[in-house]
Amino acid sequence: MGGILEETWCAFGGRTFSCLYVTEENLFSALKEAGLQVENDRKCVFYEIDGMFMVCAKKVDGLEDSDS
Protein backbone atom coordinates (compact mmCIF):
# COMPACT_ATOMS: atom_id res chain seq x y z
CA MET A 1 0.00 0.00 0.00
CA GLY A 2 1.21 3.50 -0.65
CA GLY A 3 0.06 7.06 -0.25
CA ILE A 4 0.84 10.56 0.90
CA LEU A 5 1.03 11.47 4.59
CA GLU A 6 -0.77 14.57 5.87
CA GLU A 7 -2.14 15.75 2.50
CA THR A 8 -5.59 15.96 0.91
CA TRP A 9 -4.34 15.82 -2.69
CA CYS A 10 -1.42 14.58 -4.76
CA ALA A 11 -0.34 14.80 -8.41
CA PHE A 12 1.18 12.11 -10.61
CA GLY A 13 1.71 12.06 -14.35
CA GLY A 14 0.15 15.48 -14.80
CA ARG A 15 -3.08 14.47 -13.03
CA THR A 16 -4.31 15.60 -9.60
CA PHE A 17 -5.97 13.17 -7.20
CA SER A 18 -7.74 13.65 -3.88
CA CYS A 19 -6.55 11.51 -0.98
CA LEU A 20 -7.44 10.79 2.62
CA TYR A 21 -5.61 12.94 5.17
CA VAL A 22 -3.71 10.46 7.33
CA THR A 23 -0.83 10.79 9.77
CA GLU A 24 1.80 8.12 10.33
CA GLU A 25 0.19 7.45 13.73
CA ASN A 26 -3.27 7.02 12.10
CA LEU A 27 -1.80 4.68 9.49
CA PHE A 28 -0.10 2.36 11.98
CA SER A 29 -3.12 2.39 14.30
CA ALA A 30 -5.42 1.37 11.43
CA LEU A 31 -3.02 -1.38 10.33
CA LYS A 32 -2.88 -2.75 13.88
CA GLU A 33 -6.68 -2.65 14.24
CA ALA A 34 -6.91 -4.63 10.98
CA GLY A 35 -4.57 -7.28 12.41
CA LEU A 36 -1.63 -6.26 10.23
CA GLN A 37 1.90 -5.88 11.51
CA VAL A 38 4.87 -3.99 10.09
CA GLU A 39 8.22 -5.30 11.29
CA ASN A 40 11.79 -4.43 10.54
CA ASP A 41 12.52 -7.54 8.55
CA ARG A 42 12.72 -8.37 4.85
CA LYS A 43 9.05 -9.38 4.60
CA CYS A 44 7.45 -6.28 6.15
CA VAL A 45 8.63 -2.75 5.45
CA PHE A 46 7.67 0.90 5.80
CA TYR A 47 9.36 3.54 3.66
CA GLU A 48 8.66 7.27 3.95
CA ILE A 49 10.36 9.94 1.87
CA ASP A 50 9.13 13.55 1.80
CA GLY A 51 5.67 12.50 2.98
CA MET A 52 5.19 9.73 0.41
CA PHE A 53 4.94 6.28 1.95
CA MET A 54 4.96 2.66 0.94
CA VAL A 55 4.13 -0.05 3.45
CA CYS A 56 4.14 -3.82 3.23
CA ALA A 57 2.63 -5.61 6.23
CA LYS A 58 1.61 -9.13 7.16
CA LYS A 59 -1.53 -10.49 8.79
CA VAL A 60 -0.89 -11.65 12.35
CA ASP A 61 -3.49 -13.84 14.06
CA GLY A 62 -4.64 -12.41 17.38
CA LEU A 63 -2.78 -9.12 16.99
CA GLU A 64 -5.94 -7.01 17.30
CA ASP A 65 -6.64 -8.62 20.70
CA SER A 66 -3.16 -8.02 22.14
CA ASP A 67 -4.09 -4.78 23.96
CA SER A 68 -7.14 -6.25 25.73
Secondary structure as a PSIPRED ss2 file (coil, helix, strand):
# PSIPRED VFORMAT (PSIPRED V4.0)

   1 M C   1.000  0.000  0.000
   2 G E   0.000  0.000  1.000
   3 G E   0.000  0.000  1.000
   4 I E   0.000  0.000  1.000
   5 L C   1.000  0.000  0.000
   6 E C   1.000  0.000  0.000
   7 E C   1.000  0.000  0.000
   8 T C   1.000  0.000  0.000
   9 W E   0.000  0.000  1.000
  10 C E   0.000  0.000  1.000
  11 A E   0.000  0.000  1.000
  12 F E   0.000  0.000  1.000
  13 G C   1.000  0.000  0.000
  14 G C   1.000  0.000  0.000
  15 R E   0.000  0.000  1.000
  16 T E   0.000  0.000  1.000
  17 F E   0.000  0.000  1.000
  18 S E   0.000  0.000  1.000
  19 C C   1.000  0.000  0.000
  20 L C   1.000  0.000  0.000
  21 Y C   1.000  0.000  0.000
  22 V C   1.000  0.000  0.000
  23 T C   1.000  0.000  0.000
  24 E H   0.000  1.000  0.000
  25 E H   0.000  1.000  0.000
  26 N H   0.000  1.000  0.000
  27 L H   0.000  1.000  0.000
  28 F H   0.000  1.000  0.000
  29 S H   0.000  1.000  0.000
  30 A H   0.000  1.000  0.000
  31 L H   0.000  1.000  0.000
  32 K H   0.000  1.000  0.000
  33 E H   0.000  1.000  0.000
  34 A C   1.000  0.000  0.000
  35 G C   1.000  0.000  0.000
  36 L E   0.000  0.000  1.000
  37 Q E   0.000  0.000  1.000
  38 V C   1.000  0.000  0.000
  39 E C   1.000  0.000  0.000
  40 N C   1.000  0.000  0.000
  41 D C   1.000  0.000  0.000
  42 R C   1.000  0.000  0.000
  43 K C   1.000  0.000  0.000
  44 C C   1.000  0.000  0.000
  45 V E   0.000  0.000  1.000
  46 F E   0.000  0.000  1.000
  47 Y E   0.000  0.000  1.000
  48 E E   0.000  0.000  1.000
  49 I E   0.000  0.000  1.000
  50 D C   1.000  0.000  0.000
  51 G C   1.000  0.000  0.000
  52 M E   0.000  0.000  1.000
  53 F E   0.000  0.000  1.000
  54 M E   0.000  0.000  1.000
  55 V E   0.000  0.000  1.000
  56 C E   0.000  0.000  1.000
  57 A C   1.000  0.000  0.000
  58 K E   0.000  0.000  1.000
  59 K E   0.000  0.000  1.000
  60 V C   1.000  0.000  0.000
  61 D C   1.000  0.000  0.000
  62 G C   1.000  0.000  0.000
  63 L H   0.000  1.000  0.000
  64 E H   0.000  1.000  0.000
  65 D H   0.000  1.000  0.000
  66 S C   1.000  0.000  0.000
  67 D C   1.000  0.000  0.000
  68 S C   1.000  0.000  0.000
